[in-house]
Amino acid sequence: MYLDGKLYMGLSDEGRVCLDLRMANRHGLIAGASGTGKTITMKVMAESFSDAGVPVFLCDVKGDVSGLCAPGAQSEGMEKRIDKFGIREQFSYRAYPVCFWDVYGKAGHPVRATVSDMGPELLARILDLTPVQEGVLHIVFRIADDAGLELIDLKDLRAMLNHVSDHRTEYTRYGNIAAQSVGAILRALLPLEDQGGEQFFGEPALDLRDWMRTDLSGHGMINLLDCVELARNPKLYATFLLWMMSELYETLPELGDPEKPKLVFFFDEAHLLFDGAPRALVQKIEQVVRLIRSKGVGIYFVTQSPADVPDSVLAQLSNRVQHALRCYTPAEQKAVRTAAASMRPNPAFKAEELIGTLGVGHALVSFLDGEGVPCMVQNTAIICPQSLMAQAPEDLRAAARAYDGMEKYDTAVDNLSAYEALEEQKNADAERAALEAERAALEKERAALEKEKAAAEEKARKQAERAQAAKDRQAERRKAKIESQLISAGGQVLRRGLLSTLLKGLK
């Protein structure tokens, strides 16, 4: 509930416990064991921010936050709580402006981003690539940029990786590209694809400015991401959350210390973001959390234990709401001591002893005051939300989705990008190769015909030579025969002449 420039969160023995709106972008933590009231606290804060005109983003991991779009149900217990907190005049059962989103496009408008928006550095950290593999990924992105090829979805990235691997000798000016590194990146993409990466990467890409809206009455829009299915795919969940934080940091201008945040995020089941996360990824989250405050963005992690959040990130969370923690094991007892030590002590009680005995809806709360100084921890009863404390009926969800103005995201588009361009180039290369092969075949056929013609001409020439030689031999034989006949005839004449002369001499 938003009262006098502050978020009224609950009542302690010392009076109302409020969060100064100017300190809301110092980030925060809502922790506590399952069933202790974390979700109600998150809803109360979301409602208060909306009342203050601050847009909100919520991760609905269990599917029980959708009741924000429906008015709360009156009951005897609720009426008693309203009187207990002294908010009878300000309280009303009401619905809040909610825009439903879903990475898979089932329970809300699809949320998409392009591979180019993700960038090689962030993608490498999500995929847990080695420095060498990350370097190759940077080269692939650079080649795509230089060639004017857009990387929109995962098939674009796969096509680009395969293209660079096949033509790596042509890109040596960018650096060494090992086929093994490309293969490792392609394998690393498989878990992301299996978890729904093909739905997340695409167009139209989400414009985060569409989350920074207010309704006609000035209430901040509550953007509710359905994470029931997404939370079962931790790699894609972490990919989405980290992209969102990084995108906000890259696009929003510096604001310093605004009177109120431009946007507030609540990441439920925050341990999913950090479980098994490589050190480089945690460092990136820490960097974004530390720097995004000056952009006017507040981030609140919601989880069971403060130990679920790395110390480097936990140190950036100044506003704390600690619900009950169970302390049966040594590890749980250590977590209780850590949680108590992270808040400014109150001499009225020992926080370490109280954490294990808090009832449902009660929490130890320590917010920053107007000067940025942590207040002493207060044993606080959290006020009741004004919206429905259950899942919203499906017809209300459908109505909210139909009239929120975000239908432009409902239909996916597959614009010309790297995959199509490379396929077109591949087809052109194949067609050119086919033409070259056809030309080569024609040249071969022509050469064969030329050879055959030459052979035929050579055969005809030889046949003509043989025929001519035969004629010449025949002529020679005739000539020789004639000469022989002439010689024979001459001999006869000579003999006759000699005989005639001899006879004359005898006479």
C-alpha positions as CSV (number, residue, x, y, z in Angstrom):
1,M,0.0,0.0,0.0
2,Y,1.4,3.4,-1.0
3,L,1.0,6.1,1.6
4,D,2.7,9.5,1.9
5,G,5.4,8.7,-0.5
6,K,6.3,5.4,1.1
7,L,5.4,1.7,0.7
8,Y,3.5,0.7,3.8
9,M,4.6,-2.9,4.4
10,G,3.4,-3.8,7.8
11,L,3.1,-3.2,11.5
12,S,5.7,-3.7,14.3
13,D,5.6,-3.0,18.0
14,E,7.2,0.4,17.2
15,G,4.6,1.4,14.5
16,R,4.4,1.2,10.8
17,V,7.2,-0.2,8.8
18,C,7.7,1.5,5.4
19,L,10.0,1.5,2.5
20,D,11.0,4.9,1.3
21,L,10.3,5.0,-2.5
22,R,13.6,6.8,-3.2
23,M,15.5,3.9,-1.7
24,A,13.7,1.2,-3.6
25,N,16.3,1.1,-6.3
26,R,18.9,-0.1,-3.8
27,H,17.7,-3.6,-4.4
28,G,16.5,-6.1,-1.8
29,L,16.0,-9.6,-0.6
30,I,12.8,-11.5,0.4
31,A,13.8,-14.8,2.0
32,G,12.2,-17.5,4.1
33,A,11.3,-21.1,4.2
34,S,8.5,-22.5,2.0
35,G,5.0,-21.5,3.2
36,T,6.1,-18.6,5.4
37,G,4.6,-15.8,3.3
38,K,7.2,-14.7,0.8
39,T,4.8,-14.7,-2.1
40,I,2.3,-12.5,-0.1
41,T,5.1,-10.1,0.7
42,M,6.1,-9.9,-2.9
43,K,2.5,-9.2,-4.0
44,V,2.1,-6.5,-1.4
45,M,5.3,-4.8,-2.6
46,A,4.2,-5.1,-6.2
47,E,0.8,-3.6,-5.5
48,S,2.4,-0.7,-3.6
49,F,4.8,0.0,-6.4
50,S,2.0,-0.1,-8.9
51,D,0.0,2.4,-6.7
52,A,3.0,4.7,-6.8
53,G,3.1,4.6,-10.6
54,V,6.1,2.3,-10.8
55,P,6.0,-0.5,-13.4
56,V,6.8,-3.9,-12.0
57,F,8.1,-7.2,-13.3
58,L,7.3,-10.4,-11.5
59,C,8.4,-14.0,-12.0
60,D,5.4,-16.3,-11.2
61,V,7.2,-19.6,-10.6
62,K,4.4,-21.5,-8.8
63,G,1.5,-19.9,-10.8
64,D,-0.2,-18.3,-7.7
65,V,0.6,-14.7,-8.4
66,S,-1.8,-14.2,-11.3
67,G,-4.5,-13.2,-8.7
68,L,-3.1,-9.6,-9.0
69,C,-5.5,-9.1,-12.0
70,A,-8.5,-9.9,-9.8
71,P,-10.0,-8.1,-6.7
72,G,-9.4,-9.8,-3.4
73,A,-12.1,-11.9,-1.7
74,Q,-13.7,-10.5,1.4
75,S,-13.6,-12.7,4.5
76,E,-13.8,-12.4,8.2
77,G,-10.1,-12.9,8.5
78,M,-9.3,-10.3,6.0
79,E,-11.6,-7.8,7.7
80,K,-9.8,-8.3,11.0
81,R,-6.4,-7.8,9.4
82,I,-7.6,-4.6,7.7
83,D,-8.6,-3.2,11.1
84,K,-5.4,-4.5,12.7
85,F,-3.2,-2.6,10.3
86,G,-5.4,0.6,10.5
87,I,-5.9,0.8,6.8
88,R,-9.7,0.7,6.7
89,E,-10.0,4.1,4.9
90,Q,-7.3,3.3,2.4
91,F,-8.1,-0.3,1.7
92,S,-10.3,-1.6,-1.1
93,Y,-10.5,-5.0,-2.7
94,R,-9.3,-4.3,-6.2
95,A,-7.6,-5.6,-9.3
96,Y,-4.3,-4.3,-10.6
97,P,-3.3,-3.7,-14.3
98,V,-1.5,-6.9,-15.2
99,C,0.2,-7.9,-18.5
100,F,0.9,-11.6,-18.8
101,W,4.0,-12.9,-20.5
102,D,5.3,-16.4,-21.2
103,V,8.6,-17.4,-23.0
104,Y,6.7,-20.3,-24.5
105,G,3.7,-18.2,-25.5
106,K,1.2,-20.4,-23.7
107,A,0.0,-18.4,-20.7
108,G,0.9,-14.9,-22.0
109,H,2.4,-12.9,-24.7
110,P,5.7,-14.5,-26.0
111,V,8.9,-13.0,-24.8
112,R,11.7,-13.0,-27.4
113,A,15.2,-11.7,-27.9
114,T,17.5,-11.9,-30.8
115,V,20.9,-13.7,-30.7
116,S,22.5,-10.3,-31.7
117,D,20.9,-8.6,-28.7
118,M,22.2,-11.3,-26.5
119,G,25.8,-10.8,-27.8
120,P,28.8,-13.1,-27.8
121,E,30.0,-12.3,-24.3
122,L,26.7,-13.0,-22.5
123,L,26.0,-16.0,-24.6
124,A,29.4,-17.4,-23.9
125,R,28.8,-17.1,-20.2
126,I,25.4,-18.7,-20.4
127,L,26.9,-21.6,-22.4
128,D,29.9,-21.8,-20.1
129,L,32.4,-21.7,-22.9
130,T,36.2,-21.7,-22.5
131,P,38.1,-18.5,-23.3
132,V,39.2,-20.1,-26.6
133,Q,35.7,-21.0,-27.5
134,E,34.4,-17.6,-26.5
135,G,37.1,-16.0,-28.7
136,V,35.8,-18.1,-31.7
137,L,32.2,-17.0,-30.9
138,H,33.4,-13.3,-31.0
139,I,34.9,-14.0,-34.4
140,V,31.7,-15.5,-35.7
141,F,29.7,-12.5,-34.5
142,R,32.3,-10.1,-36.1
143,I,32.2,-12.0,-39.4
144,A,28.4,-11.8,-39.4
145,D,28.5,-8.1,-38.7
146,D,31.0,-7.4,-41.5
147,A,28.9,-9.4,-43.9
148,G,25.7,-7.7,-42.9
149,L,24.2,-11.0,-41.7
150,E,21.7,-10.7,-38.9
151,L,21.8,-13.3,-36.1
152,I,18.2,-13.5,-34.9
153,D,17.5,-17.0,-33.8
154,L,19.4,-20.2,-33.0
155,K,19.2,-21.5,-36.6
156,D,21.0,-18.3,-37.7
157,L,23.8,-18.9,-35.2
158,R,24.1,-22.6,-36.1
159,A,24.2,-21.7,-39.8
160,M,26.8,-19.1,-39.2
161,L,29.0,-21.4,-37.1
162,N,28.8,-24.1,-39.8
163,H,29.6,-21.6,-42.5
164,V,32.6,-20.2,-40.7
165,S,33.9,-23.7,-40.0
166,D,33.6,-24.7,-43.6
167,H,35.3,-21.6,-44.9
168,R,37.7,-21.0,-42.0
169,T,40.7,-20.7,-44.3
170,E,39.1,-17.7,-45.8
171,Y,38.8,-15.9,-42.5
172,T,42.3,-16.2,-41.1
173,R,42.6,-12.4,-40.9
174,Y,40.1,-12.6,-38.0
175,G,42.2,-15.2,-36.1
176,N,42.6,-18.9,-35.9
177,I,39.3,-20.8,-36.0
178,A,39.6,-24.4,-34.9
179,A,36.9,-26.8,-36.1
180,Q,37.0,-28.4,-32.6
181,S,36.0,-25.1,-30.9
182,V,33.1,-24.6,-33.4
183,G,31.9,-28.1,-32.7
184,A,32.1,-27.5,-28.9
185,I,29.9,-24.3,-29.3
186,L,27.4,-26.2,-31.4
187,R,27.2,-28.9,-28.7
188,A,26.8,-26.3,-26.0
189,L,23.7,-25.0,-27.8
190,L,21.9,-28.3,-27.6
191,P,20.7,-28.0,-23.9
192,L,19.6,-24.4,-24.6
193,E,17.6,-25.5,-27.6
194,D,16.1,-28.5,-25.7
195,Q,14.9,-26.2,-22.9
196,G,13.0,-23.8,-25.3
197,G,15.7,-21.6,-26.7
198,E,14.1,-21.8,-30.1
199,Q,11.0,-20.1,-28.8
200,F,13.0,-17.4,-26.8
201,F,15.3,-16.4,-29.7
202,G,13.4,-14.8,-32.5
203,E,11.3,-11.8,-33.6
204,P,9.5,-9.6,-32.8
205,A,12.0,-9.0,-30.0
206,L,10.8,-7.6,-26.8
207,D,11.1,-3.8,-26.4
208,L,11.7,-3.4,-22.7
209,R,10.1,0.0,-22.9
210,D,6.8,-1.8,-23.2
211,W,7.2,-2.9,-19.6
212,M,7.6,0.7,-18.4
213,R,3.9,1.7,-18.8
214,T,1.2,3.0,-16.6
215,D,-2.6,2.6,-17.0
216,L,-5.0,5.5,-17.6
217,S,-5.2,6.1,-13.8
218,G,-1.4,6.3,-13.4
219,H,-0.9,2.9,-11.8
220,G,2.3,1.1,-12.8
221,M,1.8,-1.9,-15.1
222,I,2.6,-5.2,-13.4
223,N,4.3,-7.5,-16.0
224,L,3.8,-11.1,-14.9
225,L,6.0,-13.7,-16.5
226,D,4.6,-17.2,-16.2
227,C,7.6,-19.3,-15.1
228,V,5.9,-22.6,-14.1
229,E,7.4,-24.3,-17.1
230,L,10.4,-22.0,-17.5
231,A,11.6,-22.7,-14.0
232,R,12.0,-26.4,-14.9
233,N,14.6,-25.3,-17.5
234,P,17.2,-23.5,-15.4
235,K,19.6,-22.7,-18.3
236,L,16.9,-20.8,-20.3
237,Y,15.6,-19.2,-17.1
238,A,19.0,-17.8,-16.3
239,T,19.5,-16.8,-19.9
240,F,16.3,-14.8,-19.9
241,L,16.9,-13.1,-16.6
242,L,20.5,-12.2,-17.3
243,W,19.6,-10.9,-20.8
244,M,16.8,-8.8,-19.3
245,M,19.1,-7.2,-16.7
246,S,21.9,-6.6,-19.2
247,E,19.5,-5.1,-21.8
248,L,18.1,-2.7,-19.2
249,Y,21.6,-1.6,-18.2
250,E,22.7,-1.1,-21.8
251,T,19.6,0.8,-22.9
252,L,18.5,3.0,-20.0
253,P,20.1,6.4,-19.4
254,E,21.8,7.3,-16.2
255,L,19.4,8.8,-13.6
256,G,21.4,9.0,-10.4
257,D,18.9,9.0,-7.5
258,P,15.4,9.5,-8.9
259,E,12.4,10.2,-6.7
260,K,11.1,6.7,-7.6
261,P,12.3,3.8,-9.7
262,K,11.6,3.5,-13.4
263,L,11.1,-0.2,-13.0
264,V,11.3,-2.9,-10.2
265,F,12.0,-6.6,-10.7
266,F,11.1,-9.5,-8.5
267,F,13.0,-12.7,-9.3
268,D,11.2,-15.5,-7.5
269,E,13.1,-18.8,-6.8
270,A,16.3,-16.8,-7.3
271,H,18.5,-19.9,-6.5
272,L,17.6,-21.1,-10.1
273,L,19.7,-18.2,-11.4
274,F,22.8,-19.2,-9.4
275,D,22.6,-23.0,-9.0
276,G,25.6,-24.4,-10.8
277,A,26.3,-21.0,-12.4
278,P,29.9,-20.6,-13.6
279,R,32.0,-17.9,-11.8
280,A,32.0,-15.7,-14.8
281,L,28.2,-15.7,-14.9
282,V,28.0,-14.7,-11.2
283,Q,30.4,-11.9,-11.8
284,K,28.3,-10.6,-14.7
285,I,25.2,-10.7,-12.5
286,E,27.0,-8.9,-9.7
287,Q,28.2,-6.2,-12.1
288,V,24.7,-5.6,-13.5
289,V,23.1,-5.5,-10.0
290,R,25.8,-3.1,-8.8
291,L,25.5,-0.7,-11.7
292,I,21.8,-0.8,-12.7
293,R,20.8,1.1,-9.6
294,S,21.9,4.4,-11.2
295,K,19.5,3.6,-14.1
296,G,16.6,3.8,-11.7
297,V,16.0,0.0,-11.6
298,G,15.4,-2.0,-8.4
299,I,16.0,-5.7,-8.3
300,Y,14.5,-7.9,-5.5
301,F,15.5,-11.6,-5.2
302,V,13.0,-13.9,-3.6
303,T,14.4,-17.2,-2.3
304,Q,14.3,-19.6,0.6
305,S,17.6,-18.7,2.2
306,P,20.1,-15.8,1.9
307,A,22.7,-18.5,1.3
308,D,21.1,-19.2,-2.1
309,V,22.5,-15.9,-3.3
310,P,26.3,-15.5,-3.7
311,D,27.8,-13.1,-1.1
312,S,29.1,-10.8,-3.8
313,V,25.5,-10.2,-5.0
314,L,24.0,-10.4,-1.5
315,A,26.1,-7.4,-0.5
316,Q,24.3,-5.3,-3.0
317,L,20.8,-6.0,-1.5
318,S,20.1,-3.3,1.0
319,N,16.4,-3.8,1.8
320,R,15.8,-7.1,3.6
321,V,12.6,-9.0,4.4
322,Q,13.4,-12.1,6.3
323,H,10.6,-14.6,7.0
324,A,11.0,-17.7,9.1
325,L,13.9,-20.1,8.5
326,R,14.0,-23.7,9.7
327,C,17.2,-24.5,11.6
328,Y,17.3,-28.3,12.2
329,T,20.7,-29.0,10.6
330,P,24.1,-27.3,11.2
331,A,24.0,-25.8,7.7
332,E,20.5,-24.3,8.4
333,Q,21.7,-23.0,11.8
334,K,24.6,-21.3,10.0
335,A,22.2,-19.8,7.5
336,V,20.1,-18.3,10.4
337,R,23.1,-16.8,12.0
338,T,24.2,-15.3,8.6
339,A,20.7,-13.9,8.0
340,A,20.5,-12.3,11.4
341,A,24.0,-10.8,11.1
342,S,23.1,-9.2,7.8
343,M,20.5,-6.8,9.4
344,R,21.1,-3.9,11.8
345,P,20.5,-5.3,15.3
346,N,17.5,-4.2,17.5
347,P,18.2,-4.2,21.2
348,A,14.6,-5.3,21.8
349,F,15.2,-8.8,20.6
350,K,17.8,-11.2,19.3
351,A,17.1,-11.7,15.6
352,E,18.9,-15.1,15.5
353,E,16.6,-16.5,18.0
354,L,13.5,-15.0,16.5
355,I,14.0,-16.1,12.9
356,G,13.2,-19.7,13.7
357,T,9.9,-18.9,15.5
358,L,8.3,-16.3,13.2
359,G,4.7,-17.1,12.2
360,V,3.3,-17.1,8.7
361,G,2.9,-13.6,7.4
362,H,5.5,-12.2,9.9
363,A,9.0,-11.2,9.0
364,L,12.1,-9.4,10.2
365,V,12.3,-6.3,8.1
366,S,15.2,-3.8,7.7
367,F,14.9,-1.1,5.0
368,L,17.0,1.9,4.2
369,D,15.7,5.2,5.6
370,G,15.5,8.4,3.6
371,E,19.2,9.0,4.1
372,G,20.2,5.6,2.9
373,V,21.0,4.3,6.4
374,P,19.7,0.8,7.3
375,C,16.9,0.9,9.9
376,M,17.0,-1.4,12.9
377,V,15.4,-4.7,12.1
378,Q,11.7,-4.8,13.1
379,N,9.5,-7.8,13.9
380,T,6.8,-7.0,11.4
381,A,3.4,-8.3,10.5
382,I,3.0,-7.9,6.7
383,I,-0.2,-6.3,5.6
384,C,-2.7,-8.1,3.4
385,P,-2.8,-7.6,-0.4
386,Q,-5.8,-5.9,-2.0
387,S,-5.9,-8.3,-4.9
388,L,-6.9,-12.0,-5.0
389,M,-4.6,-14.3,-2.9
390,A,-5.0,-17.2,-5.3
391,Q,-4.8,-17.9,-9.0
392,A,-6.9,-15.7,-11.2
393,P,-9.8,-17.3,-13.2
394,E,-8.8,-18.1,-16.7
395,D,-11.4,-15.7,-18.2
396,L,-9.9,-12.7,-16.3
397,R,-6.4,-13.7,-17.6
398,A,-7.7,-13.9,-21.1
399,A,-9.4,-10.6,-20.8
400,A,-6.3,-8.9,-19.5
401,R,-4.3,-10.3,-22.3
402,A,-6.8,-9.2,-24.9
403,Y,-6.9,-5.6,-23.9
404,D,-3.3,-4.9,-22.7
405,G,-2.1,-3.6,-26.2
406,M,0.7,-6.1,-26.5
407,E,-0.8,-8.3,-29.2
408,K,2.0,-7.3,-31.6
409,Y,4.2,-10.0,-29.9
410,D,1.7,-12.8,-30.4
411,T,2.7,-13.7,-33.9
412,A,6.3,-14.8,-34.6
413,V,8.0,-13.5,-37.8
414,D,10.9,-15.1,-39.6
415,N,12.6,-12.2,-41.4
416,L,15.5,-12.5,-43.8
417,S,18.6,-13.2,-41.6
418,A,21.8,-15.2,-41.6
419,Y,20.2,-18.6,-42.1
420,E,18.2,-17.5,-45.1
421,A,21.1,-15.5,-46.6
422,L,23.6,-18.4,-46.2
423,E,21.0,-20.9,-47.5
424,E,20.5,-18.6,-50.5
425,Q,24.3,-18.4,-51.0
426,K,24.6,-22.1,-50.6
427,N,21.9,-22.7,-53.2
428,A,23.6,-20.1,-55.5
429,D,26.9,-21.9,-55.0
430,A,25.3,-25.3,-55.6
431,E,23.6,-23.9,-58.8
432,R,26.9,-22.4,-59.9
433,A,28.7,-25.7,-59.2
434,A,26.0,-27.5,-61.2
435,L,26.5,-25.1,-64.1
436,E,30.2,-25.5,-63.9
437,A,29.8,-29.3,-63.8
438,E,27.4,-29.1,-66.8
439,R,29.9,-26.8,-68.6
440,A,32.7,-29.2,-67.8
441,A,30.6,-32.1,-69.1
442,L,29.9,-30.2,-72.3
443,E,33.6,-29.4,-72.7
444,K,34.4,-33.0,-72.1
445,E,31.8,-34.1,-74.6
446,R,33.1,-31.5,-77.1
447,A,36.6,-32.7,-76.5
448,A,35.5,-36.2,-77.1
449,L,33.7,-35.2,-80.3
450,E,36.8,-33.3,-81.4
451,K,39.0,-36.4,-80.6
452,E,36.5,-38.6,-82.4
453,K,36.5,-36.3,-85.4
454,A,40.3,-36.1,-85.4
455,A,40.5,-39.9,-85.1
456,A,38.0,-40.3,-88.0
457,E,40.0,-37.8,-90.1
458,E,43.2,-39.6,-89.2
459,K,41.7,-42.9,-90.2
460,A,40.4,-41.5,-93.4
461,R,43.8,-40.0,-94.1
462,K,45.5,-43.3,-93.5
463,Q,42.9,-45.1,-95.6
464,A,43.5,-42.6,-98.3
465,E,47.2,-43.0,-98.0
466,R,46.9,-46.7,-98.1
467,A,44.6,-46.5,-101.1
468,Q,47.0,-44.1,-102.8
469,A,49.9,-46.4,-101.9
470,A,48.0,-49.3,-103.4
471,K,47.3,-47.3,-106.6
472,D,51.0,-46.3,-106.7
473,R,52.1,-49.9,-106.3
474,Q,49.6,-51.0,-108.9
475,A,50.9,-48.3,-111.3
476,E,54.4,-49.3,-110.6
477,R,53.6,-52.9,-111.3
478,R,51.9,-51.9,-114.6
479,K,54.9,-49.7,-115.4
480,A,57.3,-52.5,-114.6
481,K,55.2,-54.9,-116.7
482,I,55.2,-52.6,-119.6
483,E,58.9,-52.0,-119.3
484,S,59.4,-55.7,-119.1
485,Q,57.3,-56.2,-122.1
486,L,59.1,-53.4,-123.9
487,I,62.5,-54.9,-123.0
488,S,61.3,-58.3,-124.1
489,A,60.0,-56.8,-127.3
490,G,63.2,-55.0,-127.8
491,G,65.2,-58.1,-127.3
492,Q,63.2,-59.9,-129.8
493,V,63.8,-57.1,-132.3
494,L,67.5,-57.1,-131.5
495,R,67.7,-60.8,-131.9
496,R,65.9,-60.5,-135.2
497,G,68.2,-57.8,-136.4
498,L,71.3,-59.8,-135.4
499,L,69.9,-62.9,-137.1
500,S,69.2,-60.9,-140.2
501,T,72.7,-59.5,-140.2
502,L,74.2,-62.9,-139.7
503,L,72.2,-64.4,-142.5
504,K,73.4,-61.6,-144.7
505,G,76.9,-62.4,-143.8
506,L,76.6,-66.1,-144.7
507,K,75.3,-65.3,-148.0
